[in-house]
Amino acid sequence: MDTPDGPAPFSGGRRHEPDLRSMTRINLRPIASPMPLGFYAVAIASIVVGCFQLGVFEEDAHRAVAFTILPAFVLQLLVGVLAFGARDVLAATLMACFSGTWLATSLVLAFDPPGGAAVLGVLNLAFTVFAGLMASVARAKRALWLVLCVAVPRFAVAAAFNLSGAAWLGSLSGALGLVLALAALYAAFALMLEDMRGEQVLPIGRSGPAHHAVEGDLSVQLRNLERAAGVRRTL
């Protein structure tokens, strides 16, 4: 490619590419934070499943529970897509995986296939490991980290219940599900208040990059943008 000053010079048989940064424009589209919706979906689905495991509903209510938590799959999938667009890979990955877990749980509850409980047990165990790994890198986002710290024991106990069938483990899983719902409700409400008032109202505990992303100026938001997925050539 020739430059305005003439042909691009050769070096070792290859042309030096001109600096195109002055001719490059990257457009960003601000969006509302999808995280309150994601946390509210976690809370509502956890309450329904927790109440079912605690015996609040009849034993034959499994299909009604399945249909009730199915919308959480759609809502959290939407949140995951929007979070990817907002360049938050941590939140996007968590919400998308939560979405898939709700879908699998609702389908097994609705159709009650042979061996479904054991399969759900393995799924919950895998999600426990995933949530633990996510928690290990999410400390800068304390609200998200809090939800993950409660999700790890909840899904671990749910896995043990699905694999063993012990009734007391089902009750413990249900109780931990309600605790998870409370943590998610707090995170959703705190983030919603912050977004509406333009300042932190309830403690969220951001630190490091997460704190700078909210408190920093525009130059902080655009730092290293040329290396972001969707701008660079490969993922």
C-alpha positions as CSV (number, residue, x, y, z in Angstrom):
1,M,0.0,0.0,0.0
2,D,1.4,3.4,-1.0
3,T,1.5,6.3,1.4
4,P,0.5,9.9,0.6
5,D,4.3,10.6,0.4
6,G,5.0,7.8,-2.1
7,P,5.4,4.1,-2.1
8,A,5.7,2.4,1.3
9,P,9.4,1.3,1.9
10,F,10.5,-2.3,1.8
11,S,12.3,-4.0,4.7
12,G,13.4,-7.6,4.3
13,G,11.1,-8.2,1.4
14,R,8.0,-6.8,3.3
15,R,6.4,-3.4,3.2
16,H,6.1,-1.3,6.3
17,E,2.4,-0.7,6.9
18,P,1.6,3.0,7.4
19,D,0.2,4.2,10.8
20,L,-3.5,4.2,10.3
21,R,-4.6,5.3,13.7
22,S,-5.2,8.9,12.6
23,M,-7.7,7.6,10.0
24,T,-9.4,5.1,12.3
25,R,-12.7,5.7,14.1
26,I,-14.1,3.3,16.7
27,N,-17.8,3.9,17.6
28,L,-19.1,3.0,21.1
29,R,-22.8,2.9,21.9
30,P,-23.7,3.5,25.5
31,I,-26.3,1.1,26.9
32,A,-28.1,0.8,30.2
33,S,-26.5,-1.8,32.5
34,P,-28.2,-5.2,32.1
35,M,-26.8,-6.5,35.4
36,P,-29.8,-5.6,37.6
37,L,-32.0,-7.6,35.3
38,G,-29.6,-10.5,35.5
39,F,-29.4,-10.5,39.2
40,Y,-33.2,-10.2,39.6
41,A,-33.6,-13.2,37.3
42,V,-31.2,-15.2,39.5
43,A,-33.1,-14.2,42.6
44,I,-36.6,-15.0,41.3
45,A,-35.6,-18.4,39.9
46,S,-33.7,-19.3,43.1
47,I,-36.7,-18.4,45.2
48,V,-39.0,-20.7,43.2
49,V,-36.5,-23.6,43.2
50,G,-35.6,-23.1,46.8
51,C,-39.3,-23.1,47.9
52,F,-39.8,-26.3,45.9
53,Q,-36.9,-28.0,47.6
54,L,-38.1,-26.9,51.0
55,G,-41.5,-28.5,50.5
56,V,-43.5,-25.3,50.2
57,F,-45.1,-26.6,47.0
58,E,-46.7,-30.0,46.4
59,E,-44.4,-32.8,45.2
60,D,-46.1,-32.9,41.8
61,A,-45.5,-29.2,41.2
62,H,-42.2,-29.9,39.5
63,R,-43.6,-29.1,36.0
64,A,-45.1,-25.8,37.2
65,V,-41.7,-25.0,38.7
66,A,-40.0,-25.8,35.5
67,F,-42.3,-23.5,33.5
68,T,-41.8,-20.7,36.1
69,I,-38.0,-20.7,36.0
70,L,-37.8,-21.1,32.2
71,P,-38.1,-17.3,31.6
72,A,-34.9,-16.9,33.7
73,F,-33.1,-18.7,30.8
74,V,-34.3,-16.1,28.3
75,L,-33.7,-13.1,30.5
76,Q,-30.2,-14.1,31.5
77,L,-29.2,-15.0,28.0
78,L,-30.3,-11.5,27.0
79,V,-28.2,-10.0,29.8
80,G,-25.2,-12.1,28.7
81,V,-25.5,-10.8,25.1
82,L,-25.7,-7.2,26.2
83,A,-22.8,-7.7,28.6
84,F,-20.6,-9.0,25.8
85,G,-21.5,-5.8,23.9
86,A,-20.6,-3.7,26.9
87,R,-17.1,-5.4,26.9
88,D,-17.6,-7.1,30.3
89,V,-16.6,-10.7,29.6
90,L,-16.8,-11.7,33.3
91,A,-20.5,-10.6,33.7
92,A,-21.4,-11.9,30.3
93,T,-19.8,-15.4,30.9
94,L,-21.5,-15.7,34.3
95,M,-25.0,-14.7,33.1
96,A,-24.8,-16.9,29.9
97,C,-23.8,-19.9,32.0
98,F,-26.5,-19.2,34.6
99,S,-28.9,-19.1,31.6
100,G,-27.9,-22.5,30.4
101,T,-28.2,-24.0,33.8
102,W,-31.8,-22.7,34.3
103,L,-32.7,-24.1,30.9
104,A,-31.3,-27.5,31.6
105,T,-33.0,-27.6,35.1
106,S,-36.4,-26.5,33.7
107,L,-36.3,-29.1,31.0
108,V,-35.4,-32.0,33.4
109,L,-38.1,-30.9,35.8
110,A,-40.7,-30.6,33.1
111,F,-40.0,-33.9,31.3
112,D,-38.6,-36.0,34.1
113,P,-36.4,-38.2,31.9
114,P,-34.7,-41.4,33.2
115,G,-31.5,-40.5,35.1
116,G,-32.4,-36.8,35.0
117,A,-31.5,-36.3,38.7
118,A,-28.0,-37.7,38.3
119,V,-27.4,-35.7,35.2
120,L,-28.5,-32.5,37.0
121,G,-26.2,-33.5,39.8
122,V,-23.2,-33.6,37.5
123,L,-24.3,-30.3,35.9
124,N,-24.6,-28.6,39.3
125,L,-21.2,-30.0,40.3
126,A,-19.6,-28.6,37.1
127,F,-21.3,-25.2,37.7
128,T,-19.9,-25.2,41.2
129,V,-16.4,-25.5,39.8
130,F,-17.1,-22.8,37.2
131,A,-18.5,-20.5,39.9
132,G,-15.5,-21.0,42.1
133,L,-13.1,-20.1,39.2
134,M,-15.2,-17.1,38.4
135,A,-15.2,-16.0,42.1
136,S,-11.4,-16.2,42.2
137,V,-11.1,-13.5,39.5
138,A,-14.1,-11.4,40.5
139,R,-13.0,-9.8,43.8
140,A,-12.8,-6.3,42.2
141,K,-16.6,-6.6,41.6
142,R,-17.7,-7.3,45.1
143,A,-21.5,-7.5,44.3
144,L,-20.8,-10.1,41.7
145,W,-18.3,-11.8,43.9
146,L,-20.8,-12.0,46.8
147,V,-23.4,-13.7,44.5
148,L,-20.7,-16.2,43.4
149,C,-19.6,-16.9,46.9
150,V,-23.2,-17.9,47.8
151,A,-23.7,-19.7,44.5
152,V,-20.7,-22.1,45.1
153,P,-22.1,-23.8,48.2
154,R,-25.7,-23.7,46.9
155,F,-24.8,-25.6,43.7
156,A,-22.4,-27.9,45.5
157,V,-25.2,-29.0,47.9
158,A,-27.7,-29.2,45.1
159,A,-25.2,-31.5,43.3
160,A,-24.9,-33.7,46.4
161,F,-28.7,-33.8,46.7
162,N,-29.2,-34.8,43.1
163,L,-26.6,-37.5,43.2
164,S,-27.6,-39.0,46.6
165,G,-31.3,-38.2,47.0
166,A,-30.9,-37.4,50.7
167,A,-33.9,-35.3,51.8
168,W,-31.9,-33.2,54.3
169,L,-29.5,-32.1,51.5
170,G,-32.6,-31.0,49.4
171,S,-33.7,-28.8,52.3
172,L,-30.3,-27.4,52.8
173,S,-30.0,-26.7,49.1
174,G,-33.4,-24.9,49.2
175,A,-32.3,-22.8,52.2
176,L,-29.0,-21.8,50.4
177,G,-31.1,-21.0,47.3
178,L,-33.0,-18.4,49.3
179,V,-29.7,-17.0,50.6
180,L,-28.5,-16.8,47.0
181,A,-31.7,-15.0,46.1
182,L,-31.1,-12.4,48.9
183,A,-27.6,-11.7,47.7
184,A,-28.7,-11.3,44.1
185,L,-31.6,-9.1,45.2
186,Y,-29.2,-6.8,47.1
187,A,-26.8,-6.6,44.1
188,A,-29.6,-5.9,41.7
189,F,-31.2,-3.2,43.9
190,A,-27.8,-1.5,44.7
191,L,-26.9,-1.4,41.0
192,M,-30.3,-0.1,40.0
193,L,-30.1,2.7,42.6
194,E,-26.7,3.6,41.5
195,D,-27.7,3.8,37.9
196,M,-30.8,5.9,38.6
197,R,-29.1,8.4,40.9
198,G,-25.8,8.6,39.2
199,E,-23.9,7.8,42.4
200,Q,-23.4,4.9,44.8
201,V,-26.2,4.7,47.3
202,L,-25.7,1.2,48.8
203,P,-22.2,-0.2,49.3
204,I,-21.1,-2.3,46.3
205,G,-17.4,-2.5,47.1
206,R,-15.8,-2.0,43.7
207,S,-12.0,-1.9,43.7
208,G,-9.2,-1.8,41.1
209,P,-10.2,-1.8,37.5
210,A,-13.9,-2.0,38.4
211,H,-13.7,1.1,40.5
212,H,-11.8,3.0,37.8
213,A,-14.3,2.0,35.2
214,V,-17.0,3.8,37.1
215,E,-15.1,6.7,38.7
216,G,-12.5,7.3,36.0
217,D,-12.8,9.7,33.0
218,L,-13.4,8.8,29.4
219,S,-9.7,8.2,28.8
220,V,-9.8,5.3,31.3
221,Q,-12.7,3.7,29.5
222,L,-10.9,3.9,26.1
223,R,-7.6,2.6,27.4
224,N,-6.3,-0.3,25.2
225,L,-9.5,-0.2,23.2
226,E,-7.6,-1.2,20.1
227,R,-6.9,-4.6,21.7
228,A,-10.5,-5.3,22.6
229,A,-12.4,-8.2,21.0
230,G,-14.2,-7.0,17.9
231,V,-11.4,-4.5,17.1
232,R,-8.4,-6.7,17.0
233,R,-8.2,-9.2,14.1
234,T,-8.6,-12.5,16.1
235,L,-10.1,-13.4,19.5
